[in-house]
Amino acid sequence: MWYLMREFAPVSASLIAGLGEWSMPAATVSSEAARRGILVCDTDDPSMHLVARTLAAEGYDCVVCPGQEALGGALEHESADALVAGVKSHADGLDLLRWMRGRRPEVPVILLTPGPDVPSAVDAMREGAFDYLGKPPAADHLTKVVGRAVEMGSLRRENRRLRQQLDVASTTAGFIGESPQSKNLVALIRRVAPARSTALVEGESGTGKELVARMMHYWSARAAGPFVAVNCKAFASGVVESELFGHEKGSFTGAIAARAGCFERASGGTLFLDEIAEAGTDFQAKLLRVLEDGEVLRVGASKSRRVDVRIVAATNRVLRNEVASGSFRADLYFRLNVIPLRIAPLRERRDDILALARHFLAFHAAEAARPITLSPSAERALLDYPWPGNVRELENAIERAVVMSGAEVLRPEAFALDGPEQAGAGREAASVACPDAGENLQAYLDRAAITRIRVALESVGGNRAAAATSLGVDRTTLYRLMKRLGI
């Protein structure tokens, strides 16, 4: 097979009236600005409400966050085209910029500080600030700066989308697949990609199900549209409807701005539903309704919206067996399984192993800036190994060997491949289930954490943000754990 190489406070009218001496420009609402969401944050400065009022008069959809904690919640649940943040000092501004870089680096940040100076502005720009203004800013100057920030953010998103299309294009043009199974699957993908029909991709973890979905999207007439990938297992039961269909402002506690759901974001393109077998009954019922009607109703809305989405679902289980056991709806299964695609595990595609290994070796050797080759005995070892983690495990083994070995010719011992009974997740689970004699509690808990994090990462294709969601922790906590545990 082949492999793809390389995330609240209302504006107070009485407060605005009390600050009426601050001049505001006339409202010039544009349809483009009306779709732009601006976050406004300050811990204790009431003039920030007036900043929000000024931007709202220009047609922006503003959300006021009274502090960094509220800002964190808004970043998780709301769309943001720019952040206007008031800070008490230059140091606080730098801290906020670093904090934002770890959460939403694509959002332009405009800092407002008392008495800015040139050295402070230079420092802020180096940390990624879009602009650095004094408090309170002139209304006309503020709106111009925010307009430029929104435009730059839009260009960044468009560039990212084009880069993603280029990545998929280059990958599909040079896929790695020498076995008859791989060649037959690619021919099938090319044949069915132009259709609008839903597709169901079945295959073990690590076989490349998302790549198959991306290839179907790229080879279809929807290639210029969005490709939205979601993990069904990551949806908590209480937020399924909001995540799928979106919500209107004020429709429930915490809905401080309107938000489009997965279907609306994918309209005109492809929606990839990974781990569909893990979807709960509530999710299944709502998904079936959209597939039948072609419409979504946002939470709190009174009018449905038409969506034009192609669904590609994926699972590492045999979904027909899940239907037989009663855990998956039969009517939804038949809706999804219009075009069935099965990816054979790597152990059934022996002709692909060395081709993939050499491909990954060339990539990681280039990163290491030294020539590295496989010895004949290493090639035999790779062919003899059962690869329970499939293509993902093979790449990890190659990367680990390149990093850990200083040799220019890799031998079998560089890959640390054990017997089949100790391979992959089975080996990890067995080691956790059976503590070593004399092992202290912390060491045992660390091993359990390593296993759980690896399983979470594998289930979402290595996406750390999605893995953090499934583990119930924020991304910063997950990154810190992975660094401490050496993952």
Buried (B, 14 or more C-beta within 10 A) or exposed (E): BBBBEEEBBEBEEEEBEEEEEBEBEEEEEEEEBEEBBBBBBBBEBEBBBBBBBBBBBBBBBBBBBBEBEBBBEBBEBBBBBBBBBBBBEBEBBBBBBEBBBEBBEEBBBBBBBEEBEEEBBEBBBEBBBBBBBBBBBBBEEBBEBBBBBBBBBEEBEEEEBEEBBEBBBEBBEEBBBBBEBBEEBBEBBEEBBEBEEBBBBBBBBBBBBBBBBBBBBBBBEBBEBBBBBBBBBBBEEEEBBBBBBBBBEEBEEEBBBBBBBBBBBBBEBBBBBBBBBBBBEEBBBBBBBBBEEEBBBBBBBEEEBEBEBBBBBBBBBEBBEBBEEEBBBEEBBEBBBBBBBBBBBBBEBEBBBBBBBBBBBEBBBEEBEEEBBBBEEBBEBBEEBBBBBBBBBBBBBBBBBBEEBEBEBBBBEBBEBEEBEEBBBEBBEEBBEEBEEEEEEEEBEBBBBBBBBBBBBBBBBBBBEBBBBBBEBBBEEBBEBBEEEEE
